[in-house]
């Protein structure tokens, strides 16, 4: 029985955490010795009250063997910090998990990665940019890491899943617990084409306290973290704070100063985060790691028929909608034109997918 197998078994004993595992390794470099040593010897390690008794009653050879056998017959692949598959960047952080449970392409753990996070209630603009930037990163061979949450997380995974870099979802629950439920289809797609990770044993239900803790894994896997739409007190900023603490880069997508959902990202930019408008703005920071990258912004604009040259009137409408959604009546009043002429301009922008029409004749920037 090797150390990796025994660490997995220890990790699945409720009440045993990383501190206990570290202490056992300090006194028993070969953890198999713990299985044979006396209760008195384990008590001598100065563990919390009752911990030695818990270990000696639960950590048996039969339990370790049963744990190993359980995963040998499962699609879930456990990775401990002692295994070569363990992601090196995460292992360099202040609190790396002792065990990661994985479903999918574990080779993504050794690709350069960028975390993409943001609000669970994005605007059309935020969701669209999350998809576009994540797609550009993945096409360049960079893995996109996020948390499978509603909103920006889901958009980032969807944008990146088909690219060469792939995408990694870090869950705030057991790896077999899908949350939110509406992402069941996306979960299955990532299990097949990407990678799903969790530090929690299978069956662990999602509770609010687990999500902030999993953010350290999202940030720890990545060279840097991109924040797309976040309020001033958004939970997404926890991930960027962790990235800074781990001396990783922080990027932010700017948004309208009138939008509360961009207040956090705009503040990050004011505080020194790099402003990002496209994937290339991130890729150019890591040429020494991923090699020279093609100019994704330039290629996208010039090779996409959606990005034809704008007329002054079209440009004016886009500039106005950048400040927030507007109704048809507000646009008529702002541009002092008749309905027929304005409708023709809006139709052109709709066809080139620069704007989107919402119910009630409300128009928003994409």
C-alpha positions as CSV (number, residue, x, y, z in Angstrom):
1,X,0.0,0.0,0.0
2,X,1.7,3.2,-1.2
3,X,1.4,6.7,0.3
4,X,-0.9,7.9,-2.4
5,X,-3.5,5.2,-1.8
6,X,-3.4,5.8,2.0
7,X,-3.7,9.5,1.6
8,X,-6.9,8.9,-0.5
9,X,-8.3,6.7,2.2
10,X,-7.4,9.3,4.9
11,X,-9.0,12.0,2.9
12,X,-12.3,10.1,2.8
13,X,-12.5,9.7,6.6
14,X,-14.8,12.4,7.9
15,X,-12.9,14.5,10.5
16,X,-9.5,14.0,8.9
17,X,-8.1,17.0,7.1
18,X,-4.9,18.3,5.5
19,X,-3.3,19.2,8.8
20,X,-3.6,15.6,10.0
21,X,-2.2,14.2,6.8
22,X,0.8,16.5,7.0
23,X,1.4,15.6,10.6
24,X,1.2,11.8,9.9
25,X,3.7,12.2,7.0
26,X,6.1,14.1,9.2
27,X,6.3,11.2,11.7
28,X,5.6,8.3,9.3
29,X,7.3,9.0,5.9
30,X,5.9,5.6,4.9
31,X,2.2,5.9,5.8
32,X,1.8,2.1,5.8
33,X,3.5,2.2,9.2
34,X,0.4,3.9,10.7
35,X,-1.7,0.9,9.9
36,X,0.5,-1.3,12.1
37,X,1.6,1.1,14.9
38,X,-0.1,1.2,18.2
39,X,-2.8,3.6,19.4
40,X,-0.4,4.9,22.0
41,X,2.1,5.8,19.3
42,X,-0.5,7.7,17.3
43,X,-1.7,9.5,20.5
44,X,1.9,10.6,21.0
45,X,1.7,12.8,17.8
46,X,-0.2,15.4,19.8
47,X,-3.3,15.2,17.6
48,X,-6.6,16.8,18.6
49,X,-8.6,14.9,21.1
50,X,-10.2,11.8,19.7
51,X,-8.3,12.0,16.4
52,X,-5.9,9.1,17.2
53,X,-8.9,6.9,18.1
54,X,-10.6,7.8,14.9
55,X,-7.6,7.0,12.8
56,X,-6.9,3.6,14.4
57,X,-10.6,2.6,14.2
58,X,-11.1,3.7,10.6
59,X,-7.7,3.5,8.8
60,X,-7.4,-0.3,8.4
61,X,-5.9,-2.3,5.6
62,X,-9.3,-3.5,4.5
63,X,-10.6,0.1,4.4
64,X,-7.7,1.3,2.3
65,X,-8.1,-1.6,-0.1
66,X,-11.8,-1.0,-0.4
67,X,-11.3,2.7,-1.2
68,X,-8.7,1.8,-3.9
69,X,-11.1,-0.8,-5.4
70,X,-14.0,1.6,-5.4
71,X,-12.2,4.0,-7.7
72,X,-10.7,1.3,-9.8
73,X,-14.2,0.5,-10.9
74,X,-15.3,4.1,-11.3
75,X,-15.1,6.8,-14.0
76,X,-13.8,9.1,-11.2
77,X,-10.0,9.3,-11.1
78,X,-8.5,10.4,-7.8
79,X,-5.2,12.4,-7.9
80,X,-3.1,13.0,-4.8
81,X,-0.3,15.5,-4.3
82,X,2.1,12.7,-4.6
83,X,1.0,11.7,-8.1
84,X,2.7,12.9,-11.3
85,X,-0.7,14.0,-12.7
86,X,-1.1,16.6,-9.9
87,X,-1.1,20.1,-11.5
88,X,2.3,21.7,-10.7
89,X,1.0,25.3,-10.4
90,X,-1.6,24.3,-7.9
91,X,1.0,22.4,-5.9
92,X,2.9,25.7,-5.5
93,X,0.0,27.5,-3.8
94,X,-0.4,28.1,0.0
95,X,-3.2,25.5,0.4
96,X,-3.2,22.9,-2.3
97,X,-5.8,20.1,-1.7
98,X,-4.3,16.7,-0.9
99,X,-6.7,15.0,-3.3
100,X,-8.4,16.0,-6.5
101,X,-11.2,13.9,-7.9
102,X,-11.3,14.1,-11.7
103,X,-13.6,13.1,-14.6
104,X,-12.4,13.6,-18.1
105,X,-9.1,14.7,-19.7
106,X,-6.6,14.9,-16.9
107,X,-3.9,15.9,-19.4
108,X,-5.5,19.4,-19.3
109,X,-3.9,19.8,-15.8
110,X,-0.5,20.3,-17.5
111,X,-1.6,22.8,-20.1
112,X,-1.1,26.6,-19.5
113,X,-4.4,27.8,-18.1
114,X,-6.3,31.0,-17.5
115,X,-9.2,31.3,-15.0
116,X,-12.3,33.1,-16.3
117,X,-14.9,34.1,-13.6
118,X,-17.7,36.7,-13.2
119,X,-21.3,37.3,-12.2
120,X,-24.0,34.7,-12.2
121,X,-26.3,37.3,-13.8
122,X,-24.4,38.7,-16.7
123,X,-25.5,41.2,-19.3
124,X,-25.7,40.1,-22.9
125,X,-22.4,41.9,-23.4
126,X,-20.7,40.1,-20.5
127,X,-21.9,36.6,-21.6
128,X,-20.9,37.2,-25.2
129,X,-17.4,38.4,-24.3
130,X,-16.8,35.5,-21.9
131,X,-17.6,33.1,-24.8
132,X,-15.4,35.0,-27.3
133,X,-12.4,35.4,-25.1
134,X,-12.5,31.9,-23.8
135,X,-12.8,30.5,-27.3
136,X,-9.8,32.5,-28.4
137,X,-7.8,31.3,-25.4
138,X,-8.7,27.7,-26.0
139,X,-8.0,27.9,-29.8
140,X,-4.5,29.1,-28.8
141,X,-4.0,26.0,-26.7
142,X,-4.7,27.5,-23.3
143,X,-7.1,25.7,-20.9
144,X,-9.9,27.8,-19.5
145,X,-10.7,27.2,-15.8
146,X,-14.0,28.2,-14.3
147,X,-16.5,27.0,-11.7
148,X,-19.5,25.7,-13.7
149,X,-21.7,28.3,-12.1
150,X,-24.6,30.2,-13.8
151,X,-23.7,33.1,-15.9
152,X,-20.1,33.9,-16.8
153,X,-18.7,30.5,-15.7
154,X,-21.1,28.6,-18.0
155,X,-20.4,31.0,-20.9
156,X,-16.6,30.5,-20.5
157,X,-16.9,26.7,-20.5
158,X,-19.1,26.8,-23.6
159,X,-16.7,29.1,-25.4
160,X,-13.7,27.0,-24.7
161,X,-14.8,23.4,-24.7
162,X,-14.3,22.8,-28.4
163,X,-10.8,24.4,-28.6
164,X,-7.4,22.7,-28.4
165,X,-6.8,24.1,-24.9
166,X,-10.1,22.7,-23.5
167,X,-11.7,23.7,-20.3
168,X,-11.6,22.7,-16.6
169,X,-14.6,23.0,-14.3
170,X,-13.9,23.1,-10.6
171,X,-16.9,22.2,-8.5
172,X,-18.0,23.4,-5.0
173,X,-19.5,20.0,-4.4
174,X,-18.7,16.3,-4.9
175,X,-17.7,15.6,-8.4
176,X,-20.8,13.5,-9.0
177,X,-23.2,16.3,-7.7
178,X,-24.3,18.6,-10.6
179,X,-25.0,22.1,-9.5
180,X,-26.8,24.1,-10.8
181,X,-29.1,21.5,-12.3
182,X,-29.6,23.5,-15.5
183,X,-26.0,22.8,-16.3
184,X,-26.5,19.0,-16.5
185,X,-26.0,19.0,-20.3
186,X,-22.9,21.1,-20.0
187,X,-21.6,18.9,-17.2
188,X,-21.9,15.8,-19.5
189,X,-20.2,17.6,-22.3
190,X,-17.3,18.6,-20.1
191,X,-17.0,15.1,-18.8
192,X,-16.5,13.9,-22.3
193,X,-14.5,16.8,-23.9
194,X,-13.0,18.7,-21.0
195,X,-12.2,18.0,-17.4
196,X,-14.3,18.2,-14.2
197,X,-12.5,18.5,-10.8
198,X,-13.4,18.6,-7.1
199,X,-11.5,18.3,-3.9
200,X,-14.6,16.9,-2.1
201,X,-15.4,13.2,-1.9
202,X,-18.2,12.0,-4.2
203,X,-21.6,12.6,-2.7
204,X,-20.7,15.8,-1.0
205,X,-23.7,18.2,-1.3
206,X,-23.2,21.8,-2.3
207,X,-23.4,24.3,0.5
208,X,-22.5,28.0,0.3
209,X,-19.3,27.7,2.4
210,X,-17.7,25.3,-0.1
211,X,-17.8,27.7,-3.1
212,X,-15.4,30.4,-1.8
213,X,-13.0,27.6,-0.8
214,X,-13.0,26.0,-4.3
215,X,-12.0,29.5,-5.7
216,X,-8.4,28.9,-4.5
217,X,-8.2,25.9,-6.8
218,X,-9.6,27.9,-9.8
219,X,-7.0,30.6,-9.2
220,X,-4.3,28.1,-8.3
221,X,-4.5,26.1,-11.5
222,X,-4.1,29.2,-13.7
223,X,-1.3,31.6,-14.8
224,X,-3.8,34.4,-14.3
225,X,-7.5,35.2,-13.6
226,X,-9.8,37.2,-15.9
227,X,-12.8,38.8,-14.3
228,X,-15.8,39.5,-16.6
229,X,-18.5,41.6,-15.0
230,X,-18.5,41.7,-11.2
231,X,-20.1,44.0,-8.7
232,X,-18.0,45.7,-6.1
233,X,-18.7,43.0,-3.6
234,X,-19.0,40.1,-6.1
235,X,-17.8,36.6,-5.0
236,X,-15.8,36.6,-8.2
237,X,-13.4,39.1,-6.7
238,X,-12.4,36.5,-4.1
239,X,-10.8,34.5,-6.9
240,X,-8.9,37.6,-8.2
241,X,-7.8,38.3,-4.6
242,X,-6.4,34.8,-4.3
243,X,-4.6,35.1,-7.6
244,X,-2.9,38.3,-6.3
245,X,-2.0,36.5,-3.1
246,X,-0.4,33.7,-5.1
247,X,1.5,36.2,-7.3
248,X,-0.6,35.4,-10.3
249,X,-1.8,37.9,-12.9
250,X,-5.2,39.5,-12.8
251,X,-7.1,40.7,-15.9
252,X,-10.4,42.5,-16.2
253,X,-12.9,43.3,-18.9
254,X,-14.0,46.9,-18.8
255,X,-17.7,47.8,-18.9
256,X,-20.0,50.9,-18.8
257,X,-19.4,53.1,-15.8
258,X,-23.1,53.2,-15.3
259,X,-23.4,49.4,-14.9
260,X,-23.2,48.1,-11.4
261,X,-22.2,44.7,-12.8
262,X,-19.0,46.3,-14.2
263,X,-18.2,48.3,-11.0
264,X,-15.9,45.6,-9.7
265,X,-14.0,45.0,-12.9
266,X,-13.6,48.7,-13.6
267,X,-12.2,49.1,-10.1
268,X,-9.8,46.2,-10.7
269,X,-8.5,48.0,-13.7
270,X,-8.1,51.2,-11.7
271,X,-6.1,49.2,-9.1
272,X,-3.7,47.8,-11.7
273,X,-5.3,44.8,-13.4
274,X,-4.7,44.6,-17.1
275,X,-7.5,45.8,-19.2
276,X,-8.6,43.0,-21.6
277,X,-10.6,43.4,-24.8
278,X,-9.8,40.1,-26.5
279,X,-7.9,36.8,-26.0
280,X,-4.8,38.3,-27.5
281,X,-4.5,40.8,-24.7
282,X,-3.9,37.9,-22.4
283,X,-1.9,35.6,-24.7
284,X,0.7,38.3,-25.4
285,X,1.6,38.1,-21.7
286,X,2.7,34.5,-21.9
287,X,4.6,34.3,-25.2
288,X,7.5,32.7,-23.3
289,X,5.2,29.9,-22.1
290,X,2.8,29.2,-25.0
291,X,4.9,30.6,-27.9
292,X,4.1,33.4,-30.3
293,X,0.4,33.6,-30.8
294,X,-1.4,34.8,-33.8
295,X,-3.2,38.1,-33.5
296,X,-6.6,36.8,-32.6
297,X,-8.2,40.3,-32.3
298,X,-7.0,41.1,-35.8
299,X,-8.0,37.8,-37.3
300,X,-11.4,37.9,-35.8
301,X,-12.2,41.4,-37.0
302,X,-10.8,40.9,-40.5
303,X,-12.0,37.4,-41.2
304,X,-15.5,37.7,-39.8
305,X,-18.2,39.2,-42.1
306,X,-20.1,40.3,-39.1
307,X,-17.4,43.0,-38.6
308,X,-18.0,45.1,-41.7
309,X,-17.1,48.8,-41.6
310,X,-19.6,50.8,-39.7
311,X,-21.5,53.9,-41.0
312,X,-21.4,56.9,-38.7
313,X,-25.0,56.3,-37.7
314,X,-24.3,52.7,-36.8
315,X,-21.3,53.7,-34.8
316,X,-23.3,56.3,-33.0
317,X,-26.0,53.7,-32.0
318,X,-23.4,51.2,-30.8
319,X,-21.7,53.9,-28.7
320,X,-25.1,54.8,-27.2
321,X,-26.0,51.2,-26.4
322,X,-22.6,50.7,-24.8
323,X,-24.0,52.8,-21.9
324,X,-26.9,50.3,-21.4
325,X,-30.0,48.9,-23.0
326,X,-32.4,51.3,-24.9
327,X,-35.9,51.1,-26.2
328,X,-36.9,52.0,-29.8
329,X,-38.5,55.2,-28.5
330,X,-35.3,56.2,-26.6
331,X,-33.3,55.7,-29.8
332,X,-35.7,57.7,-31.9
333,X,-35.5,60.6,-29.4
334,X,-31.7,60.4,-29.1
335,X,-31.0,60.4,-32.8
336,X,-33.9,62.5,-34.0
337,X,-34.8,60.3,-36.9
338,X,-37.9,58.6,-38.1
339,X,-38.9,55.0,-37.3
340,X,-38.4,53.6,-40.8
341,X,-34.8,54.9,-41.1
342,X,-33.9,53.9,-37.6
343,X,-35.4,50.4,-38.1
344,X,-33.2,49.9,-41.2
345,X,-30.0,50.8,-39.2
346,X,-31.0,48.5,-36.3
347,X,-31.8,45.7,-38.7
348,X,-28.3,46.0,-40.2
349,X,-26.7,45.8,-36.7
350,X,-28.9,42.8,-35.8
351,X,-27.9,40.9,-39.0
352,X,-24.2,41.5,-38.3
353,X,-24.8,40.4,-34.7
354,X,-23.6,43.6,-33.1
355,X,-26.8,44.1,-31.1
356,X,-29.6,42.0,-29.9
357,X,-33.3,42.7,-29.6
358,X,-35.0,41.8,-26.3
359,X,-38.8,41.7,-25.6
360,X,-40.5,45.0,-25.6
361,X,-38.3,46.4,-28.5
362,X,-35.4,46.9,-26.2
363,X,-32.0,46.8,-27.9
364,X,-28.7,45.8,-26.2
365,X,-25.1,45.6,-27.3
366,X,-23.6,42.2,-27.8
